Amino acid sequence: MDRLSLLLFGHAAFQYLNAACELKLLDLLMERGPLEATAIRAELGLAERAADILLLGCTSLGLTRKEDGRYRAAELIESLAEEGDWSKLRDTVAFEAHIVYPGQEDFVASLRENSNVGLRRIPGDHPDLYHRFSLHPRLETVFYRYMRSWSELANAHLVAALDLHGATRLLDCGGGDAVNALALAAHHPHLEVTILEIPSSAPMTEKKISEAGLGERVSVVPCDMFTDAFPGGMDCVLFAHQLVIWTPEENTALLRKAHDALAPGGRVVLFHSMSNDEGDGPVVAALDSVYFASLPAEGGMIYPWRLHEECLRAAGFTAIERVEVPGWTPHGIIIATKPGTEPAAEAASVAEPGTESAAEQGA
Ligand SMILES: C[S@@+](CC[C@H](N)C(=O)[O-])C[C@H]1O[C@@H](n2cnc3c(N)ncnc32)[C@H](O)[C@@H]1O
């Protein structure tokens, strides 16, 4: 019953996590703890009953612990903060609270209709969430802060797995605030990156590129990647957190465009969460699929690895390689090749002497 009661009250458990973040309880305890309840309520400006509720929930759920009448943050939270990941988790909590929660109220209707019924909770005319953000600047900020953090929880593995020593031109499709493009460009000083992004979000992408001081090598093209042509002559095309949004047919269409944009021997790279081929986990992939069923676009889920591999084969790619990403998020990487052996592309797929790629090491 413990597990079932946590499911029954899962929404309430999340409210404690969200309150601990928004009221900055855990940050206070990490800065100043351990503290007694009286000091906590004074610092947070909460009435006695309100602080008692918050501390009861956070302590029984293991976010805080109580020792000798004083409260401190759980060891897990402290170690996340030490590794620099606590703020990324907080950004994810804000995304769940402000964007996913309203939309997932329509999860059952979304399953029944096999469509993103929950998008009606974010007013606007466009059939996808991203084009509606310009009408909701606060939600847009919450979303891109989360997207950056969610990418940064795993993109060091992308940088390590993807050997780009011989590549000079990379296309990042739906690159968001350039978080992954900038990480790859910073690691490969010879690399030029073109980002495709919708016109209403492109200025935000541009701003992040200029703040990073990489405007000479990283640029954004405002466009619709479904209807506009991709620039050609690419050594590598990246889809990061992209092919979880659309239907398999739409994914295959995007992969065909990537195939056309690549030089022979060039590679396409998928970087996002994956579910297992058996369809029974991991649990975070299942939980995240509620969002993809309800909100961003008509089709989408955390698909199994095999489904992406089928789409890649249908689009003409070969030498398909899986790279499992360690960690609590269900991130994975798939690298596939456009057949052909042009010199630049050949160099791109071969590690420099003495630098065995992380992918080859199974990173
Ligand atoms: C889930 S976010 C991923 C952002 C980024 N790749 C990352 O990993 O952080 C999807 C991005 O695709 C962009 N996008 C959606 N539809 C698009 C379209 N038709 N053309 C170009 N970009 C699109 C969205 O604006 C959004 O920034």
The ligand as a Tripos MOL2 file, in Angstrom:
@<TRIPOS>MOLECULE
LIG
   27    29     1     0     0
SMALL
NO_CHARGES

@<TRIPOS>ATOM
      1 C1         11.8820   20.5440  -26.7910 C.3       1 LIG1
      2 S1         12.6270   21.9720  -27.4470 S.3       1 LIG1
      3 C2         14.3290   21.4560  -27.6090 C.3       1 LIG1
      4 C3         15.2970   22.5990  -27.6480 C.3       1 LIG1
      5 C4         16.7770   22.1950  -27.7710 C.3       1 LIG1
      6 N1         17.0220   21.3640  -28.9410 N.3       1 LIG1
      7 C5         17.2390   21.4800  -26.5260 C.2       1 LIG1
      8 O1         17.5510   20.3040  -26.5780 O.co2     1 LIG1
      9 O2         17.3240   22.1300  -25.4610 O.co2     1 LIG1
     10 C6         12.0560   21.9500  -29.1160 C.3       1 LIG1
     11 C7         12.4650   23.1580  -29.9190 C.3       1 LIG1
     12 O3         12.0900   22.9500  -31.2870 O.3       1 LIG1
     13 C8         11.6050   24.1820  -31.7920 C.3       1 LIG1
     14 N2         10.6650   23.9200  -32.8980 N.ar      1 LIG1
     15 C9          9.4150   23.4100  -32.8040 C.ar      1 LIG1
     16 N3          8.8340   23.3470  -34.0160 N.ar      1 LIG1
     17 C10         9.7310   23.8380  -34.8980 C.ar      1 LIG1
     18 C11         9.7080   24.0500  -36.3060 C.ar      1 LIG1
     19 N4          8.6250   23.7240  -37.0370 N.pl3     1 LIG1
     20 N5         10.7950   24.5680  -36.8890 N.ar      1 LIG1
     21 C12        11.8950   24.9020  -36.1690 C.ar      1 LIG1
     22 N6         11.9820   24.7210  -34.8200 N.ar      1 LIG1
     23 C13        10.9080   24.1890  -34.1910 C.ar      1 LIG1
     24 C14        10.8960   24.8080  -30.6080 C.3       1 LIG1
     25 O4         10.6830   26.2030  -30.7980 O.3       1 LIG1
     26 C15        11.8160   24.4500  -29.4600 C.3       1 LIG1
     27 O5         12.7900   25.4470  -29.2160 O.3       1 LIG1
@<TRIPOS>BOND
     1     1     2 1
     2     2     3 1
     3     2    10 1
     4     3     4 1
     5     4     5 1
     6     5     6 1
     7     5     7 1
     8     7     8 2
     9     7     9 1
    10    10    11 1
    11    11    12 1
    12    11    26 1
    13    12    13 1
    14    13    14 1
    15    13    24 1
    16    14    15 ar
    17    14    23 ar
    18    15    16 ar
    19    16    17 ar
    20    17    18 ar
    21    17    23 ar
    22    18    19 1
    23    18    20 ar
    24    20    21 ar
    25    21    22 ar
    26    22    23 ar
    27    24    25 1
    28    24    26 1
    29    26    27 1
@<TRIPOS>SUBSTRUCTURE
     1 LIG1         1 GROUP 0 **** ****
